[in-house]
Amino acid sequence: MALLSDRDARDVRTQLATLPAPVTLVNFTQELACQYCREMELLLKEVAALSDKIAVEVYNFQLDKAQVAQYRVDKIPATVVAGAKDYGIRFYGIPLGYEFSAFLAAIKDVSRGGTDLGAESRAALAELDQPVHLEVFSTPT
């Protein structure tokens, strides 16, 4: 059972056609006691099949302790969007609905190693003098 419709898959393929550099979607999952873990892995594999620049790595949250520690993942399902480096982008849960466009935007930004932030935003961020932990929560309501 595919999560993306044929129409959505065509649109995603078009969006990902111009990725300049490889992206790895690192998935943390487990078989038991994890709502949406199977669906998340399926979604990642569907997206990866639409671009030769996207690879998927799958790790068991309980067994693959070195990778859990390396990526600092603390819940599942989790997906790390990494490129030439790990920018700290994590998706917890399954990014469907409106979150899917943010997921695709993250893939594109990581692939090109940058964002479309304006000069004013970049200047404000440059003034930060300590690490910031930012989390965005969304719910389908």
OpenMM code with the backbone's topology and positions (N, CA, C; nanometers):
from openmm import Vec3, app, unit

residues = "MET ALA LEU LEU SER ASP ARG ASP ALA ARG ASP VAL ARG THR GLN LEU ALA THR LEU PRO ALA PRO VAL THR LEU VAL ASN PHE THR GLN GLU LEU ALA CYS GLN TYR CYS ARG GLU MET GLU LEU LEU LEU LYS GLU VAL ALA ALA LEU SER ASP LYS ILE ALA VAL GLU VAL TYR ASN PHE GLN LEU ASP LYS ALA GLN VAL ALA GLN TYR ARG VAL ASP LYS ILE PRO ALA THR VAL VAL ALA GLY ALA LYS ASP TYR GLY ILE ARG PHE TYR GLY ILE PRO LEU GLY TYR GLU PHE SER ALA PHE LEU ALA ALA ILE LYS ASP VAL SER ARG GLY GLY THR ASP LEU GLY ALA GLU SER ARG ALA ALA LEU ALA GLU LEU ASP GLN PRO VAL HIS LEU GLU VAL PHE SER THR PRO THR".split()
positions = [
    Vec3(0.0835, -0.1178, 0.0000),
    Vec3(0.0000, 0.0000, 0.0000),
    Vec3(0.0887, 0.1252, 0.0000),
    Vec3(0.0757, 0.2064, -0.0995),
    Vec3(0.1537, 0.3298, -0.1103),
    Vec3(0.0873, 0.4415, -0.0302),
    Vec3(0.1684, 0.5243, 0.0309),
    Vec3(0.1165, 0.6397, 0.1035),
    Vec3(0.0975, 0.7599, 0.0113),
    Vec3(0.1806, 0.7699, -0.0919),
    Vec3(0.1687, 0.8791, -0.1882),
    Vec3(0.0843, 0.8351, -0.3066),
    Vec3(-0.0103, 0.9188, -0.3452),
    Vec3(-0.0889, 0.8895, -0.4648),
    Vec3(0.0011, 0.9045, -0.5868),
    Vec3(-0.0434, 0.8544, -0.6996),
    Vec3(0.0350, 0.8679, -0.8229),
    Vec3(0.0591, 1.0146, -0.8553),
    Vec3(-0.0429, 1.0963, -0.8381),
    Vec3(-0.0296, 1.2402, -0.8661),
    Vec3(0.0716, 1.3050, -0.7727),
    Vec3(0.0626, 1.2732, -0.6428),
    Vec3(0.1577, 1.3293, -0.5460),
    Vec3(0.2997, 1.2823, -0.5756),
    Vec3(0.3148, 1.1562, -0.6116),
    Vec3(0.4475, 1.1024, -0.6427),
    Vec3(0.5079, 1.1757, -0.7629),
    Vec3(0.4270, 1.2052, -0.8648),
    Vec3(0.4772, 1.2812, -0.9808),
    Vec3(0.5222, 1.4205, -0.9387),
    Vec3(0.4444, 1.4850, -0.8520),
    Vec3(0.4789, 1.6191, -0.8047),
    Vec3(0.6081, 1.6167, -0.7226),
    Vec3(0.6209, 1.5188, -0.6349),
    Vec3(0.7413, 1.5069, -0.5523),
    Vec3(0.8632, 1.4797, -0.6411),
    Vec3(0.8492, 1.3923, -0.7385),
    Vec3(0.9590, 1.3629, -0.8313),
    Vec3(1.0053, 1.4914, -0.9008),
    Vec3(0.9107, 1.5731, -0.9429),
    Vec3(0.9441, 1.7003, -1.0089),
    Vec3(1.0189, 1.7923, -0.9122),
    Vec3(0.9711, 1.8023, -0.7876),
    Vec3(1.0364, 1.8881, -0.6887),
    Vec3(1.1784, 1.8426, -0.6567),
    Vec3(1.1997, 1.7124, -0.6575),
    Vec3(1.3307, 1.6581, -0.6203),
    Vec3(1.4258, 1.6425, -0.7395),
    Vec3(1.3785, 1.6705, -0.8578),
    Vec3(1.4588, 1.6474, -0.9788),
    Vec3(1.5844, 1.7334, -0.9830),
    Vec3(1.5842, 1.8461, -0.9171),
    Vec3(1.6981, 1.9373, -0.9254),
    Vec3(1.7847, 1.9367, -0.7996),
    Vec3(1.7760, 1.8337, -0.7187),
    Vec3(1.8610, 1.8280, -0.5995),
    Vec3(2.0074, 1.8284, -0.6427),
    Vec3(2.0875, 1.9216, -0.5892),
    Vec3(2.2263, 1.9294, -0.6329),
    Vec3(2.3202, 1.8290, -0.5670),
    Vec3(2.2853, 1.7816, -0.4475),
    Vec3(2.3763, 1.6928, -0.3738),
    Vec3(2.2956, 1.5856, -0.3013),
    Vec3(2.3603, 1.4757, -0.2674),
    Vec3(2.2902, 1.3654, -0.2004),
    Vec3(2.2360, 1.4036, -0.0623),
    Vec3(2.1265, 1.3401, -0.0261),
    Vec3(2.0633, 1.3540, 0.1047),
    Vec3(2.0374, 1.2138, 0.1578),
    Vec3(2.0638, 1.1957, 0.2861),
    Vec3(2.0325, 1.0685, 0.3511),
    Vec3(1.9222, 1.0910, 0.4525),
    Vec3(1.8188, 1.0097, 0.4427),
    Vec3(1.7093, 1.0104, 0.5398),
    Vec3(1.7367, 0.8962, 0.6365),
    Vec3(1.7750, 0.9301, 0.7587),
    Vec3(1.8123, 0.8308, 0.8586),
    Vec3(1.6909, 0.8063, 0.9468),
    Vec3(1.6365, 0.6863, 0.9368),
    Vec3(1.5122, 0.6509, 1.0044),
    Vec3(1.5392, 0.5664, 1.1284),
    Vec3(1.4801, 0.6064, 1.2403),
    Vec3(1.4869, 0.5293, 1.3646),
    Vec3(1.3480, 0.4744, 1.3920),
    Vec3(1.3428, 0.3437, 1.4135),
    Vec3(1.2162, 0.2740, 1.4208),
    Vec3(1.2279, 0.1555, 1.5156),
    Vec3(1.1179, 0.0868, 1.5358),
    Vec3(1.1178, -0.0433, 1.6024),
    Vec3(0.9881, -0.1126, 1.5658),
    Vec3(0.9871, -0.2429, 1.5834),
    Vec3(0.8711, -0.3227, 1.5415),
    Vec3(0.7524, -0.3101, 1.6357),
    Vec3(0.7784, -0.3073, 1.7648),
    Vec3(0.6700, -0.3090, 1.8630),
    Vec3(0.6535, -0.1734, 1.9299),
    Vec3(0.5322, -0.1449, 1.9716),
    Vec3(0.5009, -0.0262, 2.0520),
    Vec3(0.5467, 0.1030, 1.9861),
    Vec3(0.5175, 0.1160, 1.8584),
    Vec3(0.5542, 0.2401, 1.7888),
    Vec3(0.4478, 0.2714, 1.6851),
    Vec3(0.3628, 0.3663, 1.7182),
    Vec3(0.2617, 0.4083, 1.6234),
    Vec3(0.3285, 0.4817, 1.5080),
    Vec3(0.2982, 0.4459, 1.3880),
    Vec3(0.3443, 0.5069, 1.2641),
    Vec3(0.4878, 0.4718, 1.2236),
    Vec3(0.5574, 0.3849, 1.2957),
    Vec3(0.6933, 0.3476, 1.2546),
    Vec3(0.6941, 0.2808, 1.1171),
    Vec3(0.6062, 0.1851, 1.0957),
    Vec3(0.6022, 0.1170, 0.9654),
    Vec3(0.5683, 0.2137, 0.8530),
    Vec3(0.4681, 0.2985, 0.8781),
    Vec3(0.4269, 0.3942, 0.7764),
    Vec3(0.5381, 0.4949, 0.7462),
    Vec3(0.6118, 0.5357, 0.8485),
    Vec3(0.7211, 0.6311, 0.8273),
    Vec3(0.8290, 0.5706, 0.7386),
    Vec3(0.8672, 0.4477, 0.7682),
    Vec3(0.9685, 0.3809, 0.6862),
    Vec3(0.9192, 0.3661, 0.5420),
    Vec3(0.7934, 0.3305, 0.5246),
    Vec3(0.7356, 0.3182, 0.3904),
    Vec3(0.7396, 0.4527, 0.3180),
    Vec3(0.7013, 0.5604, 0.3869),
    Vec3(0.7030, 0.6927, 0.3253),
    Vec3(0.8442, 0.7314, 0.2816),
    Vec3(0.9418, 0.7086, 0.3682),
    Vec3(1.0801, 0.7431, 0.3332),
    Vec3(1.1276, 0.6661, 0.2105),
    Vec3(1.0948, 0.5397, 0.2035),
    Vec3(1.1350, 0.4588, 0.0887),
    Vec3(1.0638, 0.5035, -0.0390),
    Vec3(0.9373, 0.5456, -0.0264),
    Vec3(0.8663, 0.5975, -0.1430),
    Vec3(0.9305, 0.7260, -0.1933),
    Vec3(0.9652, 0.8163, -0.1014),
    Vec3(1.0292, 0.9420, -0.1400),
    Vec3(1.1659, 0.9140, -0.2021),
    Vec3(1.2431, 0.8261, -0.1416),
    Vec3(1.3768, 0.7941, -0.1938),
    Vec3(1.3693, 0.7330, -0.3336),
    Vec3(1.2649, 0.6585, -0.3610),
    Vec3(1.2500, 0.5970, -0.4928),
    Vec3(1.2239, 0.7009, -0.6021),
    Vec3(1.1912, 0.8231, -0.5622),
    Vec3(1.1596, 0.9278, -0.6585),
    Vec3(1.2801, 1.0137, -0.6963),
    Vec3(1.3959, 0.9879, -0.6335),
    Vec3(1.5164, 1.0634, -0.6654),
    Vec3(1.6397, 0.9776, -0.6436),
    Vec3(1.7308, 0.9806, -0.7391),
    Vec3(1.8551, 0.9052, -0.7227),
    Vec3(1.9521, 0.9753, -0.6280),
    Vec3(1.9155, 1.0921, -0.5768),
    Vec3(2.0003, 1.1657, -0.4823),
    Vec3(1.9617, 1.1382, -0.3365),
    Vec3(1.8588, 1.0577, -0.3149),
    Vec3(1.8121, 1.0318, -0.1782),
    Vec3(1.8349, 0.8863, -0.1419),
    Vec3(1.8969, 0.8665, -0.0251),
    Vec3(1.9180, 0.7320, 0.0297),
    Vec3(1.8479, 0.7240, 0.1652),
    Vec3(1.8128, 0.6039, 0.2033),
    Vec3(1.7488, 0.5808, 0.3330),
    Vec3(1.8332, 0.4829, 0.4123),
    Vec3(1.8600, 0.5163, 0.5372),
    Vec3(1.9226, 0.4246, 0.6325),
    Vec3(1.8206, 0.4001, 0.7428),
    Vec3(1.8050, 0.2750, 0.7828),
    Vec3(1.7077, 0.2401, 0.8855),
    Vec3(1.7796, 0.1772, 1.0035),
    Vec3(1.7514, 0.2294, 1.1234),
    Vec3(1.8109, 0.1778, 1.2461),
    Vec3(1.7022, 0.1462, 1.3475),
    Vec3(1.7285, 0.0426, 1.4257),
    Vec3(1.6384, 0.0043, 1.5324),
    Vec3(1.6699, 0.0902, 1.6553),
    Vec3(1.5703, 0.1598, 1.7053),
    Vec3(1.5870, 0.2530, 1.8172),
    Vec3(1.6399, 0.1834, 1.9425),
    Vec3(1.6011, 0.0592, 1.9640),
    Vec3(1.6438, -0.0148, 2.0834),
    Vec3(1.7796, -0.0817, 2.0664),
    Vec3(1.8115, -0.1250, 1.9464),
    Vec3(1.9326, -0.2050, 1.9250),
    Vec3(2.0522, -0.1260, 1.8739),
    Vec3(2.0294, -0.0254, 1.7954),
    Vec3(2.1391, 0.0496, 1.7328),
    Vec3(2.1769, 0.1715, 1.8170),
    Vec3(2.2286, 0.1443, 1.9350),
    Vec3(2.2577, 0.2490, 2.0345),
    Vec3(2.3617, 0.3499, 1.9862),
    Vec3(2.4622, 0.3059, 1.9098),
    Vec3(2.5654, 0.3987, 1.8618),
    Vec3(2.5042, 0.5045, 1.7703),
    Vec3(2.4146, 0.4640, 1.6797),
    Vec3(2.3513, 0.5592, 1.5891),
    Vec3(2.2526, 0.6494, 1.6630),
    Vec3(2.1806, 0.5928, 1.7602),
    Vec3(2.0885, 0.6737, 1.8420),
    Vec3(2.1670, 0.7837, 1.9125),
    Vec3(2.2812, 0.7493, 1.9690),
    Vec3(2.3647, 0.8478, 2.0381),
    Vec3(2.4256, 0.9467, 1.9394),
    Vec3(2.4744, 0.8972, 1.8266),
    Vec3(2.5368, 0.9840, 1.7262),
    Vec3(2.4414, 1.0935, 1.6802),
    Vec3(2.3161, 1.0562, 1.6526),
    Vec3(2.2190, 1.1518, 1.6004),
    Vec3(2.1338, 1.2160, 1.7103),
    Vec3(2.1578, 1.1782, 1.8347),
    Vec3(2.0860, 1.2348, 1.9493),
    Vec3(1.9338, 1.2275, 1.9313),
    Vec3(1.8876, 1.1093, 1.8974),
    Vec3(1.7450, 1.0844, 1.8789),
    Vec3(1.6888, 1.0327, 2.0110),
    Vec3(1.5747, 1.0872, 2.0529),
    Vec3(1.5211, 1.0471, 2.1829),
    Vec3(1.3781, 0.9938, 2.1790),
    Vec3(1.3212, 0.9809, 2.0603),
    Vec3(1.1864, 0.9232, 2.0472),
    Vec3(1.1691, 0.8710, 1.9048),
    Vec3(1.0645, 0.7928, 1.8856),
    Vec3(1.0408, 0.7339, 1.7535),
    Vec3(0.8941, 0.7482, 1.7147),
    Vec3(0.8625, 0.7376, 1.5860),
    Vec3(0.9564, 0.7301, 1.4756),
    Vec3(1.0301, 0.8628, 1.4587),
    Vec3(1.1544, 0.8531, 1.4195),
    Vec3(1.2378, 0.9712, 1.3997),
    Vec3(1.3062, 0.9624, 1.2644),
    Vec3(1.3202, 1.0770, 1.2000),
    Vec3(1.3926, 1.0842, 1.0748),
    Vec3(1.4898, 1.2011, 1.0807),
    Vec3(1.6149, 1.1716, 1.0547),
    Vec3(1.7196, 1.2730, 1.0436),
    Vec3(1.7362, 1.3031, 0.8955),
    Vec3(1.7363, 1.4308, 0.8598),
    Vec3(1.7602, 1.4718, 0.7218),
    Vec3(1.9034, 1.5238, 0.7183),
    Vec3(1.9939, 1.4458, 0.6587),
    Vec3(2.1364, 1.4803, 0.6586),
    Vec3(2.1895, 1.4854, 0.5163),
    Vec3(2.2866, 1.5714, 0.4963),
    Vec3(2.3521, 1.5834, 0.3661),
    Vec3(2.5012, 1.5737, 0.3843),
    Vec3(2.5737, 1.6697, 0.3315),
    Vec3(2.7185, 1.6732, 0.3488),
    Vec3(2.7536, 1.6802, 0.4966),
    Vec3(2.6592, 1.7324, 0.5764),
    Vec3(2.6741, 1.7324, 0.7213),
    Vec3(2.5363, 1.7175, 0.7842),
    Vec3(2.5353, 1.6956, 0.9133),
    Vec3(2.4102, 1.6857, 0.9889),
    Vec3(2.3770, 1.8248, 1.0408),
    Vec3(2.2699, 1.8840, 0.9890),
    Vec3(2.2290, 2.0183, 1.0277),
    Vec3(2.1398, 2.0189, 1.1525),
    Vec3(2.1122, 1.9016, 1.2073),
    Vec3(2.0275, 1.8939, 1.3261),
    Vec3(1.8789, 1.8876, 1.2958),
    Vec3(1.8426, 1.8629, 1.1709),
    Vec3(1.7011, 1.8573, 1.1337),
    Vec3(1.6458, 1.7195, 1.1665),
    Vec3(1.5424, 1.7177, 1.2500),
    Vec3(1.4782, 1.5940, 1.2920),
    Vec3(1.3277, 1.6066, 1.2716),
    Vec3(1.2680, 1.5007, 1.2215),
    Vec3(1.1219, 1.4909, 1.2151),
    Vec3(1.0821, 1.3743, 1.3031),
    Vec3(0.9963, 1.4015, 1.4007),
    Vec3(0.9430, 1.2971, 1.4876),
    Vec3(0.7978, 1.2765, 1.4497),
    Vec3(0.7573, 1.1499, 1.4395),
    Vec3(0.6247, 1.1204, 1.3884),
    Vec3(0.6317, 1.1145, 1.2368),
    Vec3(0.5167, 1.1143, 1.1746),
    Vec3(0.5123, 1.1021, 1.0288),
    Vec3(0.4662, 1.2349, 0.9680),
    Vec3(0.5485, 1.2936, 0.8806),
    Vec3(0.5148, 1.4246, 0.8247),
    Vec3(0.4191, 1.4135, 0.7058),
    Vec3(0.2927, 1.3991, 0.7361),
    Vec3(0.1909, 1.3955, 0.6314),
    Vec3(0.1086, 1.5236, 0.6377),
    Vec3(0.0259, 1.5447, 0.5405),
    Vec3(-0.0546, 1.6669, 0.5371),
    Vec3(0.0348, 1.7871, 0.5142),
    Vec3(0.0095, 1.8946, 0.5867),
    Vec3(0.0875, 2.0179, 0.5708),
    Vec3(0.2341, 1.9982, 0.6057),
    Vec3(0.2640, 1.9058, 0.6962),
    Vec3(0.4028, 1.8822, 0.7363),
    Vec3(0.4860, 1.8227, 0.6232),
    Vec3(0.4199, 1.7595, 0.5270),
    Vec3(0.4942, 1.6972, 0.4176),
    Vec3(0.5681, 1.8020, 0.3342),
    Vec3(0.5076, 1.9178, 0.3146),
    Vec3(0.5764, 2.0222, 0.2374),
    Vec3(0.6986, 2.0724, 0.3141),
    Vec3(0.6915, 2.0803, 0.4468),
    Vec3(0.8084, 2.1193, 0.5272),
    Vec3(0.9163, 2.0120, 0.5179),
    Vec3(0.8759, 1.8871, 0.5135),
    Vec3(0.9703, 1.7764, 0.4995),
    Vec3(1.0443, 1.7855, 0.3657),
    Vec3(0.9709, 1.8097, 0.2575),
    Vec3(1.0348, 1.8245, 0.1262),
    Vec3(1.1259, 1.9467, 0.1229),
    Vec3(1.0832, 2.0557, 0.1857),
    Vec3(1.1669, 2.1764, 0.1906),
    Vec3(1.2971, 2.1482, 0.2646),
    Vec3(1.2895, 2.0699, 0.3721),
    Vec3(1.4106, 2.0339, 0.4469),
    Vec3(1.5053, 1.9517, 0.3602),
    Vec3(1.4518, 1.8593, 0.2842),
    Vec3(1.5351, 1.7784, 0.1943),
    Vec3(1.6057, 1.8681, 0.0936),
    Vec3(1.5322, 1.9610, 0.0348),
    Vec3(1.5909, 2.0504, -0.0657),
    Vec3(1.6963, 2.1419, -0.0037),
    Vec3(1.6680, 2.1967, 0.1142),
    Vec3(1.7647, 2.2850, 0.1813),
    Vec3(1.8930, 2.2101, 0.2177),
    Vec3(1.8781, 2.0892, 0.2704),
    Vec3(1.9953, 2.0096, 0.3080),
    Vec3(2.0762, 1.9733, 0.1836),
    Vec3(2.0094, 1.9425, 0.0754),
    Vec3(2.0793, 1.9070, -0.0480),
    Vec3(2.1657, 2.0216, -0.0983),
    Vec3(2.1147, 2.1432, -0.0890),
    Vec3(2.1941, 2.2559, -0.1379),
    Vec3(2.2785, 2.3202, -0.0293),
    Vec3(2.2679, 2.2706, 0.0933),
    Vec3(2.3526, 2.3198, 0.2006),
    Vec3(2.3198, 2.4605, 0.2451),
    Vec3(2.1958, 2.5026, 0.2274),
    Vec3(2.1564, 2.6370, 0.2684),
    Vec3(2.0073, 2.6567, 0.2579),
    Vec3(1.9629, 2.7742, 0.3013),
    Vec3(1.8205, 2.8076, 0.2991),
    Vec3(1.7986, 2.9363, 0.2215),
    Vec3(1.6734, 2.9757, 0.2114),
    Vec3(1.6368, 3.1006, 0.1450),
    Vec3(1.6135, 3.2140, 0.2449),
    Vec3(1.6717, 3.2027, 0.3640),
    Vec3(1.6532, 3.3080, 0.4631),
    Vec3(1.7054, 3.4406, 0.4095),
    Vec3(1.6325, 3.5477, 0.4399),
    Vec3(1.6733, 3.6804, 0.3969),
    Vec3(1.7898, 3.7322, 0.4797),
    Vec3(1.8488, 3.8413, 0.4341),
    Vec3(1.9655, 3.9008, 0.4998),
    Vec3(1.9347, 3.9422, 0.6430),
    Vec3(1.8162, 3.9964, 0.6664),
    Vec3(1.7791, 4.0394, 0.8012),
    Vec3(1.7729, 3.9201, 0.8973),
    Vec3(1.7144, 3.8116, 0.8525),
    Vec3(1.7067, 3.6915, 0.9369),
    Vec3(1.8454, 3.6344, 0.9636),
    Vec3(1.9290, 3.6293, 0.8612),
    Vec3(2.0658, 3.5792, 0.8780),
    Vec3(2.1447, 3.6651, 0.9762),
    Vec3(2.1265, 3.7967, 0.9699),
    Vec3(2.1964, 3.8866, 1.0617),
    Vec3(2.1501, 3.8636, 1.2052),
    Vec3(2.0205, 3.8456, 1.2239),
    Vec3(1.9677, 3.8204, 1.3586),
    Vec3(2.0218, 3.6893, 1.4140),
    Vec3(2.0274, 3.5864, 1.3303),
    Vec3(2.0796, 3.4569, 1.3743),
    Vec3(2.2286, 3.4640, 1.4050),
    Vec3(2.3017, 3.5459, 1.3318),
    Vec3(2.4462, 3.5599, 1.3539),
    Vec3(2.4765, 3.6190, 1.4913),
    Vec3(2.3808, 3.6891, 1.5495),
    Vec3(2.3998, 3.7503, 1.6810),
    Vec3(2.3828, 3.6511, 1.7962),
    Vec3(2.3308, 3.5323, 1.7678),
    Vec3(2.3153, 3.4324, 1.8738),
    Vec3(2.4531, 3.3906, 1.9231),
    Vec3(2.4704, 3.3871, 2.0539),
    Vec3(2.6020, 3.3538, 2.1087),
    Vec3(2.6049, 3.2211, 2.1829),
    Vec3(2.4948, 3.1458, 2.1741),
    Vec3(2.4903, 3.0128, 2.2338),
    Vec3(2.3952, 2.9251, 2.1533),
    Vec3(2.4104, 2.7943, 2.1652),
    Vec3(2.3222, 2.7040, 2.0893),
    Vec3(2.1750, 2.7235, 2.1272),
    Vec3(2.0882, 2.7050, 2.0297),
    Vec3(1.9444, 2.7168, 2.0498),
    Vec3(1.8802, 2.5841, 2.0114),
    Vec3(1.7932, 2.5349, 2.0965),
    Vec3(1.7181, 2.4126, 2.0677),
    Vec3(1.5765, 2.4549, 2.0316),
    Vec3(1.5394, 2.4375, 1.9076),
    Vec3(1.4098, 2.4807, 1.8579),
    Vec3(1.3265, 2.3587, 1.8207),
    Vec3(1.2047, 2.3542, 1.8709),
    Vec3(1.1126, 2.2467, 1.8352),
    Vec3(0.9831, 2.3091, 1.7853),
    Vec3(0.9281, 2.2529, 1.6791),
    Vec3(0.8015, 2.2967, 1.6257),
    Vec3(0.7055, 2.1790, 1.6365),
    Vec3(0.5921, 2.2022, 1.6989),
    Vec3(0.4919, 2.0973, 1.7146),
    Vec3(0.3724, 2.1309, 1.6271),
    Vec3(0.3174, 2.0291, 1.5652),
    Vec3(0.1959, 2.0497, 1.4861),
    Vec3(0.1026, 1.9321, 1.5079),
    Vec3(-0.0233, 1.9585, 1.4888),
    Vec3(-0.1227, 1.8541, 1.5037),
    Vec3(-0.2293, 1.8744, 1.3971),
    Vec3(-0.2797, 1.7667, 1.3400),
    Vec3(-0.3830, 1.7803, 1.2378),
    Vec3(-0.5179, 1.8102, 1.3013),
    Vec3(-0.5557, 1.9375, 1.3031),
    Vec3(-0.6865, 1.9735, 1.3598),
    Vec3(-0.7657, 2.0542, 1.2615),
] * unit.nanometer
topology = app.Topology()
chain = topology.addChain("A")
for resn in residues:
    res = topology.addResidue(resn, chain)
    for name in ("N", "CA", "C"):
        topology.addAtom(name, app.Element.getBySymbol(name[0]), res)
